[in-house]
Amino acid sequence: MAEFFWPKGGWGRAAQYVRHRLHRLPDSPEKIARGIFAGVFTTFTPFYGLHFLVAAALAVIMRGNVLAALLATFFGNPLTYVPIGVIAMKTGYFLLGEPGRSDDHIARSLGGKFMDAGDALKNNVVAMFNDQTADWHSLTIFYDEVFFPYLIGGIVPGLIAALVCYFLSVPLIRAYQKRRSGAIKAKLAALKAKGKRQVEARQKSD
């Protein structure tokens, strides 16, 4: 549990690993960037537990790199989910014309409401196979007060964050790929020259 919230080496090292993997993907910078767009945008949606699937589907629709989309979902992590949720909820309340809540109230209640909704959904599914009565009232309240505002409110900040990441990543990935390609060519040339010298040395010895 501790490593989930703070992985070995810290989130800075984890971010460096994700960035390194994104740069080394064998695809065009634009296609990788479209995958990054899909992954980052997905973190602003309330589909917790399904972000990989949503990001992969968006990447396929956008003809982006699916692996890049999956890696980019780490934009959402235990350190960023709370501010992302607060921004999405407050934007949703504003767009829907609903009374606003304080940032502190949203931050304190958001995680608990999603967990309660998950428990209620699980209990209702179990009730389909026993003599218990399913209660969908709490899930209806959750949908109206949390899920739908979050879904609507996450679109605008999600698009902004995803576009920023897209336009930043294209030149960075292109520069990295050119530098890496040049390094590989230089290494191959060095190996070729070394092999040539070895052949000439053997010929002289003969």
Secondary structure, 3 states (H helix, E strand, C coil): CHHHHCCCCHHHHHHHHHHHHHHCCCCCHHHHHHHHHHHHHHCCCCCCCCHHHHHHHHHHHHCCCHHHHHHHHHHCCCCCHHHHHHHHHHHHHHHHCCCCCCHHHHHHHHHHHHHHHHHHHHHHHHHCCCCCCCCCHHHHHHHHHHHHHHHHHCHHHHHHHHHHHHHHHHHHHHHHHHHHHHHHHHHHHHHHHHHHHHHHHHHHHC
